[in-house]
């Protein structure tokens, strides 16, 4: 297997050299498409590859990515962003895959968005990453672009980390969606879901709620996006301080799946804020005990499966005057993250508490 790595970049001089130094360890061909950089991005790219091209930006990420794919000549095509990061262990796994007999049409890698200091993933999901060139896969959707999964799709234990060094330009994606909407563009279910999310990310909570509701009415939306839409809608209600609708939004996710830890943990927070400790205890325990990972592309907030419920159960049981259980969940949280600031604070609290009790 040979691999063409294709990237689209704009003003990425802070991170481009970092990722290209990693890419050269496994790529047989590197293609960089510059979409209008005013910094040294193109110059940096040319120090690693002769295949650097320009693309006139038209507010459409899928067109830029398809343009980059058009230059690929290897057996497989892999996409990366300039601010991605690959650990040496994962580079070794890519090279092992190249030398194996595996020849799927699409390979899914883990995409890690947030992580611990030791690079342990916190927030991640599976993402289509490596494609058989002969299948002529094409990107769709102008924003949050995607390649539809077809043929032989295999999940691989390889991680790509998204390691940003500068924030995304405020409102960039939302402006593209708004332009599409003004021009009468009909959104796909996925595009409507991400449009609602961009409204949420930009603080337009009432508009976001409306778009999430419209998305949830559609029968053609992906079930994992519908579950996430319920979660995101609840976050909008939280920002609007509407606790009743926040809870209803979270509970509505049960129409599509049994309770996920991401939902149960948030329900625990809702009831804790209402000082309904029994309900808070129940939902935190659900988050902790039903600790299963949906490994099919859904957004996974790992902390809500173990660490955060343990912290909250420590607090809830102390409020309920069950110090034994409170300390138990403190110890469980401590096993997961011994150096966490809250864990250290709780540890000092219990040391002082037990010292006073024993006197």
Helices and strands as residue ranges (DSSP letters): E 3-9, H 16-23, E 29-34, H 41-46, E 52-54, H 61-69, E 76-80, E 84-85, H 88-98, E 106-115, E 121-132, G 133-135, E 153-162, H 172-182, H 189-201, H 205-217, H 223-239, H 243-252, G 253-255, H 261-273, H 277-289, E 300-301, G 302-305, H 307-319, H 323-336, H 341-358
